[in-house]
Amino acid sequence: MARPSEEFLLAWSSLSCDVDVTGWQVISLPSAGPVEVKAGRRSPDNAEAVLLHFPTAQLARTERLPEGKGFVVEKADSATDEGLKLAMTRQEAGSEDLFAAMSCDVVGAIDNAVASGASESKLLRIFIGRVFAWQQFMSRGAAPLSLEAELGLIGELSFMILLLESGAPMDMTLNGWVGPDDAPQDFMLGDGAIEVKATMSSAGLSVKIGSLEQLDDSVVSPLFLAALRFSRDGEGLTLPEIILKVEKRLQGDAGVISFFRQKLLVAGYSETHISQYTRKFDFKECRIFSISENFPRLTHGLVTLGVTKALYEINLDNAYNYLTDLDAALIQLGVTG
């Protein structure tokens, strides 16, 4: 759970740096286990910052610290503190509200890991990973998801629930969810992959395919296409409600839920925009197709030499010969017995 924003906002509002003196003004906040947490401002730019002191953990010499649109993470030298001291600082162009939300989320992720018994070195890795997730989120524009992107994420999360209900292991399912990383397919599971497509088409099951790689079983096999149909008839769940449903399926494991929320950030979802996601999506059906020879698709091996990219649409009502079911797909993938 994220820390309360007031914890940081009140500290920052009470600090003001002397522009003529280089250094830090800080206020100590509740620690995250062994990690000391401070809110601070840096002279001479008076920028808001969160300072974390890891008493024994260390970074590799060649490790690159994350830097995004609106913030930077850097080592904060200290003559008195041993160990590793890192400062996450807002840059001038960065939104104050977004930086505060990021600070609450990042420190909250460390709190959650402490509660699950993580070592100090693990806490450092969680901090770095969470900040990199925010870096990717901000690189997407840090704006609410478009309707198309929102529907796509709802499709992936709804399919994740179907996987868990079908007996796919929780760790495999969550680690195999690679859609947020812009991988060719959305889930890498067992020996193959599953591409997920969500549609609101009411006449025919039509889906858009975004590349020549998505349905190419010469690259990954076995390969399946999961087509999920939704409607907007006043029933159904909002995106935040579907996320909560997934988290309940994750059995309340704080570490797993924290990793899931990190993936959501990479996918472009932040709780700072939760009030924007009021649309309800009613799940109607899921059809599973086995991708094999003569399936209606475009791949590098099926297009004329020189064609390198393609965006096309398939009416899956014409692919009935390739229909299978999720249980059979998971057996073929080697996910279940």
Summary of the structure (lengths in Angstrom):
residues: 337
radius of gyration: 22.9
end to end distance: 35.9
largest distance: 74.8
contacts: 1029
relative contact order: 0.12
helix: 36%
strand: 25%
